[in-house]
Amino acid sequence: MKVTINGEEKNISAATIAEVVTMLGYEGDYFAVAKNLTCVPRGQYAETQVSENDEIEILIPMQGG
């Protein structure tokens, strides 16, 4: 299915947010995920379904000035 991840259109087979982050190689707890502009709690990644045309943002905190 076609989704947008961090502003880039991708064709994926992942059915849940958990599968998306695994597919992209993210591990640990240093990032957050938003689906269609709504933050997804980490405990709900496995049950949050991904649908055609969803917009997914993976957010990583950065330091700097």
C-alpha positions in Angstrom: 0.0 0.0 0.0 1.1 3.6 -0.6 1.8 5.7 2.5 3.8 8.8 3.2 6.6 8.4 5.8 8.5 11.5 6.9 7.2 13.4 3.8 8.3 10.7 1.3 5.8 8.4 -0.5 6.6 4.7 0.0 5.0 1.4 -1.0 4.9 -0.8 2.1 3.4 -4.1 3.1 3.4 -3.3 6.9 0.0 -3.5 8.5 0.8 -1.8 11.8 2.9 1.0 13.2 5.1 -1.6 14.9 5.8 -3.3 11.6 6.6 0.1 10.0 9.2 1.0 12.6 10.7 -2.4 12.5 10.8 -2.3 8.7 12.6 1.0 8.8 15.2 -0.3 11.4 14.1 1.8 14.4 14.8 0.2 17.8 14.7 1.4 21.3 12.6 4.2 22.8 14.4 7.3 21.4 11.7 8.2 18.9 8.0 9.0 18.7 5.5 8.2 15.9 2.6 10.2 14.6 -0.1 8.9 12.3 -2.1 11.5 10.4 -0.9 14.2 12.8 -1.9 12.3 15.9 0.8 10.9 18.3 0.6 7.1 18.7 1.4 5.9 22.2 4.3 3.4 22.2 2.1 0.8 23.8 -0.3 1.0 20.9 2.2 0.5 18.0 1.3 -3.2 17.6 -2.5 -2.5 17.4 -2.5 0.7 15.4 -3.3 -0.2 11.8 -1.8 1.5 8.8 -4.1 2.3 5.9 -3.6 3.4 2.3 -2.6 7.1 2.1 -1.8 7.4 5.8 0.9 10.0 6.7 3.4 8.7 9.2 6.0 10.8 10.9 8.8 9.3 12.9 10.1 12.0 15.3 13.6 11.9 16.8 14.6 14.5 19.4 17.7 16.6 18.6 19.9 18.8 20.6 21.3 22.0 19.3 21.1 25.7 19.3 
